[in-house]
């Protein structure tokens, strides 16, 4: 599922939420992820809810809710780069039972 995982977001997941701080160094990668990857992901999944939540002082975190299984999972994004966050999202999409 090399690049196909991006299209699988709409069928595998119900929603993606990204929590980040507007100014903290720990959220720098999360802010860059939004700038670098959000548009492409949204273009490939135009009706899918990608929720970006900004809050001062919050620890950056990625949450996903699965479509077929009643599970919500999260991944800490503290001090990760935007590409590392993309890899975390890919893992959560590709391996819902293991992620």
N, C-alpha and C positions, 0 to 999 in steps of 0.2 A: 504494500500500500504506500509506495514511495511518495508521490505527490498527490495521490488520490485521497489521502487522509483529509486534505483540506475540504474536498467536496463532501466527504463523509461526516463532517461536522453536523450538517443539517439533519442527517438521518440517525446518527449515533447519540447526539446530545439534544437536550431540551433548551439549555441556555448556558452561556459562559459569562461569568462575572469577574471583573478585574478590579481589585481594590488597591488604591495607591495614594501616596501623599504627593501633593503638588511640588514640594520643595525638599524633601529629605533625600540625602545621598543614597539610602537603601532602596528608594523607589526610582532611582535614575533609569535603570534598565526597563522598568515597567512603563515609564513615560516614553522612552525611546521605542518600546514595543508598539505602543499606540501609534506613534508617528511613522514607524517603519512598516508595520505589518497589518494594522487595522483595515486600511482601505482595501488591500488585496483580499483579505479574508472575507470582508463584507461583500465585495464584488462577486466572490465565488459562492456566497451564501446570502443573497440579498434580503431574504425575509427572516433570517435567523437573528434571535436577540443576543447581541454582544453588548453587555452592560458594563460601562466604565464608571466606577464609583471613586470619586476623589474626596479625601477627608484629611485634614491636617493631622499629622502625627501617626497616621495609621500604618501598620506593617503591611507591605505589599503582599498580596495573596491572590491566587487564581482559584476560582471555584467553578466546577462544572456539574450540571445536573444531567443525568442520562435519560434518554427517551424510553427505552425498553425496560430498564431495571430501576426500581425506586431507590436510587443511591445518589448522594451528592458527595463529591470528593473535592479536596482542596490541596494546593501545593504552595508552599512558602516561596516567595520570589525575592527574598532579602538579598540585595547586592548581586543579583543575576543580571547578565546582559540581555538585550532584547532577543538575540538568537537563542540563548539558553531558555528563555521563557517560551519561545516558539517550540523548542524541543520538548519542554514540559507539556505544553498543550497537545502536541502530536502524540506523546506517550499516553496521555489521558484519553484521547480519541481512539487510539489503536488498541489499547488494552484496558477496557473498563473494569474487568474483574481483578486486574493486578495493580493498576495505577494507584 
